[in-house]
Amino acid sequence: MQQLNADYNARFGFPFILAVRGPRGQGLGKAEIIATFARRLGHPVDYERAECLRNIHRIAEIRLADKFGIQPALGALVWDWSEELAAHSDPGFKEQGQLTVTYLTEAHQACARQLQGWMKECGFDDVGIDAVGNVVGVYQGTDPQARRLLTGSHYDTVRNGGKYDGRLGIFVPMACVRELHRQGRRLPFGIEVVGFAEEEGQRYKATFLGSGALVGQFDPAWLAQQDADGVTMRAAMQAAGLPADMGAIQALQRDAARYLGFVEVHIEQGPVLAEADMPLGIVTSINGSVRCLGQIQGMASHAGTTPMDRRRAAAAAAAELALYLEKRAARVPDVVG
């Protein structure tokens, strides 16, 4: 710790500041503090100065909350759900302390059961796991025939993923329903929360299959895809107790006319809100994703004897392409490349 502190001061020229009570307010362990120290040593100076200021803000927030007896109970509940669900991780990653939950593995199925149980405890009227593994909870409105608000997000992860990507969008509406049920309140419309079984395409080359089933875009060919161990999606579904039948999957398609709309709470994965010091933002547009697969074929040659105008360096061509993409995307506001 002393060496880390000395290295930090030598690099940044100001003291290391950390709200040691942590985001939950219950305190960070020594290992967590050391890991944070080591991680932040790699920050650029301006970024680390902003990080220190955020931690000063957090320290003041904790002290004021203690002073006035304010505890963010619902925030703590969402945090605890996130931590508890993150205990489930695929073999080979769990042992390294990494979170990886891919489609229909044991960890994935454990997450589905956990979410199903929590939804029931929150007071949802109907809770179930559908034909593709989505966890669906419905809290009826004052008129059961009224259109519903659809919300939710995915609970699978990328390899070595984060605890809040996707899952925050399940937990926040769950907490809302929990409070409505606790207060004995019903809204004029129903709330349907979906924990989508798959978005990331990590086990099979089929992304968004959870939400795809709800909008009628589940490709039947996906069932024959094989994972790295040769297990087909159909076999994985059957092993998990799902029907693996296109009739059952197609029956999941929702009628858009029965819904008010779809809204998703998501953790920010960029720097915009943090830099603006804003805790919440409302997304008004989002970048669509287009991916192209290409191949650059070069020719190996001696770097010391091949003239520049004779070289066919694939790496240099790829670098030029990357630089062009960066410049081209920067010409259009809010476009990324």
Secondary structure, 3 states (H helix, E strand, C coil): CHHHHHHHHHHHCCCCCCCCCCCCCCCCCHHHHHHHHHHHCCCCHHHHHHHHHHHHHHHHHHHHHHHHCCCCHHHHHHHHHHHHHCCCCCCCCHHHCCECCCCCCHHHHHHHHHHHHHHHHHCCCEEEECCCCCEEEEECCCCCCCCEEEEEEECCCCCCECCCCCCHHHHHHHHHHHHHHHCCCCCCCEEEEEEECCCCCCCCCCCCHHHHHHCCCCCHHHHHCECCCCCEHHHHHHHCCCCCCHHHHHCCCCCHHHEEEEECCCCCCCCHHHHHCCCCCCCCCCCCCCCCCCCCCCECCCCCCCCHHHCECHHHHHHHHHHHHHHHHHCCCCCCC
